[in-house]
Each structure stands twice: as C-alpha cells, then as structure tokens.
Amino acid sequence: MSLDQIRKRLTGGFQPFVIRTSDGREFKIPHPEFVLVGKYAVAVVDSDGHIDTIAPLQIASIKDLTGRRTGGKRAA
C-alpha cells in the first residue's frame, strides 16, 4: 500500500475505512482526524486516545468501514 492511497481517502468525500496490517491488526478510521500520514509512517488514534504508529510496509490492505459489522464475533 502506498501512503498516497491513504491520503486520497482522507480528501474529497471522506468515507470511514479500516487499515489492516500484515500481522492482522485492524485500525478503524471513522473520521480524518483519527489518522496522520507522514513521510515515512502513519499514526492512528484509537477511541481511547492511544496512538499507534504504522510503517507503510506493514499495511496489507485498506477497506471501507461502512457496511461492516462493528461488534460481536465475525461469522466463520
């Protein structure tokens, strides 16, 4: 994934999305203020105010958050 792909999602009609890393972690981005895209890293703030820093090479995918189940267990 490129940092430019994330930057494009943050402008022009923002839609909530999830960043998934190569180790399976998921970071929900419900609003543009929850993410900062730097030159060499992405910083994500969670709902508790904690910040995770992600290297671009760790980002495996970016998917829309809308239409996803927000709670409970995923179906097998």
PyRosetta script that sets phi, psi and omega in degrees:
from pyrosetta import init, pose_from_sequence

init()
pose = pose_from_sequence("MSLDQIRKRLTGGFQPFVIRTSDGREFKIPHPEFVLVGKYAVAVVDSDGHIDTIAPLQIASIKDLTGRRTGGKRAA")
pose.set_psi(1, 146.5)
pose.set_omega(1, 177.8)
pose.set_phi(2, -106.3)
pose.set_psi(2, 152.3)
pose.set_omega(2, 177.9)
pose.set_phi(3, -64.0)
pose.set_psi(3, -28.8)
pose.set_omega(3, 177.8)
pose.set_phi(4, -63.8)
pose.set_psi(4, -33.1)
pose.set_omega(4, 178.0)
pose.set_phi(5, -64.4)
pose.set_psi(5, -38.7)
pose.set_omega(5, 177.6)
pose.set_phi(6, -69.5)
pose.set_psi(6, -43.5)
pose.set_omega(6, 178.8)
pose.set_phi(7, -57.8)
pose.set_psi(7, -41.6)
pose.set_omega(7, 179.6)
pose.set_phi(8, -62.8)
pose.set_psi(8, -36.2)
pose.set_omega(8, 179.2)
pose.set_phi(9, -68.8)
pose.set_psi(9, -21.9)
pose.set_omega(9, -177.4)
pose.set_phi(10, -86.0)
pose.set_psi(10, -9.0)
pose.set_omega(10, -177.9)
pose.set_phi(11, -122.1)
pose.set_psi(11, 159.3)
pose.set_omega(11, 173.4)
pose.set_phi(12, 59.8)
pose.set_psi(12, 70.5)
pose.set_omega(12, 177.5)
pose.set_phi(13, 81.3)
pose.set_psi(13, 57.7)
pose.set_omega(13, -178.1)
pose.set_phi(14, -54.4)
pose.set_psi(14, 136.1)
pose.set_omega(14, 172.1)
pose.set_phi(15, -124.6)
pose.set_psi(15, 133.0)
pose.set_omega(15, 179.2)
pose.set_phi(16, -55.3)
pose.set_psi(16, 145.0)
pose.set_omega(16, -179.5)
pose.set_phi(17, -147.9)
pose.set_psi(17, 172.0)
pose.set_omega(17, -179.7)
pose.set_phi(18, -122.9)
pose.set_psi(18, 133.9)
pose.set_omega(18, 172.1)
pose.set_phi(19, -98.8)
pose.set_psi(19, 124.9)
pose.set_omega(19, 177.9)
pose.set_phi(20, -111.4)
pose.set_psi(20, 133.1)
pose.set_omega(20, -177.8)
pose.set_phi(21, -97.8)
pose.set_psi(21, 167.9)
pose.set_omega(21, -177.1)
pose.set_phi(22, -64.0)
pose.set_psi(22, -21.3)
pose.set_omega(22, 177.8)
pose.set_phi(23, -93.2)
pose.set_psi(23, 7.8)
pose.set_omega(23, 174.0)
pose.set_phi(24, 93.4)
pose.set_psi(24, -3.3)
pose.set_omega(24, 178.1)
pose.set_phi(25, -71.1)
pose.set_psi(25, 148.9)
pose.set_omega(25, 178.4)
pose.set_phi(26, -124.2)
pose.set_psi(26, 137.0)
pose.set_omega(26, -180.0)
pose.set_phi(27, -123.0)
pose.set_psi(27, 113.2)
pose.set_omega(27, -179.0)
pose.set_phi(28, -79.9)
pose.set_psi(28, 134.5)
pose.set_omega(28, 177.4)
pose.set_phi(29, -118.4)
pose.set_psi(29, 86.0)
pose.set_omega(29, -177.2)
pose.set_phi(30, -78.1)
pose.set_psi(30, -16.9)
pose.set_omega(30, -176.9)
pose.set_phi(31, -154.4)
pose.set_psi(31, 148.2)
pose.set_omega(31, -178.3)
pose.set_phi(32, -55.8)
pose.set_psi(32, -25.0)
pose.set_omega(32, -179.4)
pose.set_phi(33, -72.1)
pose.set_psi(33, -6.8)
pose.set_omega(33, -179.5)
pose.set_phi(34, -90.2)
pose.set_psi(34, 0.1)
pose.set_omega(34, -177.3)
pose.set_phi(35, -141.1)
pose.set_psi(35, 144.6)
pose.set_omega(35, 175.0)
pose.set_phi(36, -129.4)
pose.set_psi(36, 124.9)
pose.set_omega(36, -179.9)
pose.set_phi(37, -104.1)
pose.set_psi(37, 114.6)
pose.set_omega(37, 179.0)
pose.set_phi(38, -98.9)
pose.set_psi(38, -167.2)
pose.set_omega(38, -179.2)
pose.set_phi(39, -74.2)
pose.set_psi(39, -35.4)
pose.set_omega(39, -175.7)
pose.set_phi(40, -127.4)
pose.set_psi(40, 6.5)
pose.set_omega(40, -177.7)
pose.set_phi(41, -159.9)
pose.set_psi(41, 164.6)
pose.set_omega(41, 175.3)
pose.set_phi(42, -120.5)
pose.set_psi(42, 130.5)
pose.set_omega(42, 176.6)
pose.set_phi(43, -109.1)
pose.set_psi(43, 131.0)
pose.set_omega(43, -178.6)
pose.set_phi(44, -123.5)
pose.set_psi(44, 131.3)
pose.set_omega(44, 177.4)
pose.set_phi(45, -101.1)
pose.set_psi(45, 130.1)
pose.set_omega(45, 177.7)
pose.set_phi(46, -90.4)
pose.set_psi(46, 179.5)
pose.set_omega(46, -175.3)
pose.set_phi(47, -66.3)
pose.set_psi(47, -18.8)
pose.set_omega(47, 177.4)
pose.set_phi(48, -89.5)
pose.set_psi(48, -3.7)
pose.set_omega(48, 179.5)
pose.set_phi(49, 91.6)
pose.set_psi(49, 4.5)
pose.set_omega(49, 177.1)
pose.set_phi(50, -79.6)
pose.set_psi(50, 145.8)
pose.set_omega(50, -177.4)
pose.set_phi(51, -111.5)
pose.set_psi(51, 129.4)
pose.set_omega(51, 172.8)
pose.set_phi(52, -110.7)
pose.set_psi(52, 136.4)
pose.set_omega(52, 176.4)
pose.set_phi(53, -107.1)
pose.set_psi(53, 129.5)
pose.set_omega(53, -175.4)
pose.set_phi(54, -121.3)
pose.set_psi(54, 130.5)
pose.set_omega(54, 173.9)
pose.set_phi(55, -77.9)
pose.set_psi(55, 140.5)
pose.set_omega(55, -178.5)
pose.set_phi(56, -54.5)
pose.set_psi(56, -34.4)
pose.set_omega(56, -179.8)
pose.set_phi(57, -68.0)
pose.set_psi(57, -18.4)
pose.set_omega(57, 177.5)
pose.set_phi(58, -81.7)
pose.set_psi(58, -16.3)
pose.set_omega(58, -176.4)
pose.set_phi(59, -78.8)
pose.set_psi(59, 115.8)
pose.set_omega(59, -178.1)
pose.set_phi(60, -91.4)
pose.set_psi(60, -37.1)
pose.set_omega(60, -178.8)
pose.set_phi(61, -159.1)
pose.set_psi(61, 163.3)
pose.set_omega(61, 175.2)
pose.set_phi(62, -132.7)
pose.set_psi(62, 125.3)
pose.set_omega(62, -178.0)
pose.set_phi(63, -131.9)
pose.set_psi(63, 151.3)
pose.set_omega(63, 177.1)
pose.set_phi(64, -62.7)
pose.set_psi(64, 141.0)
pose.set_omega(64, 178.2)
pose.set_phi(65, -85.2)
pose.set_psi(65, -29.6)
pose.set_omega(65, -177.9)
pose.set_phi(66, -63.0)
pose.set_psi(66, 139.4)
pose.set_omega(66, 178.4)
pose.set_phi(67, 84.9)
pose.set_psi(67, -5.4)
pose.set_omega(67, 178.6)
pose.set_phi(68, -88.3)
pose.set_psi(68, 152.5)
pose.set_omega(68, 173.2)
pose.set_phi(69, -72.3)
pose.set_psi(69, 135.8)
pose.set_omega(69, -176.5)
pose.set_phi(70, -99.0)
pose.set_psi(70, -10.8)
pose.set_omega(70, -178.5)
pose.set_phi(71, -145.9)
pose.set_psi(71, 172.5)
pose.set_omega(71, 178.8)
pose.set_phi(72, 76.1)
pose.set_psi(72, -172.4)
pose.set_omega(72, -178.9)
pose.set_phi(73, -91.3)
pose.set_psi(73, 149.4)
pose.set_omega(73, 177.0)
pose.set_phi(74, -77.3)
pose.set_psi(74, 147.5)
pose.set_omega(74, 176.9)
pose.set_phi(75, -71.8)
pose.set_psi(75, 145.1)
pose.set_omega(75, -177.6)
pose.set_phi(76, -78.8)
pose.dump_pdb("model.pdb")
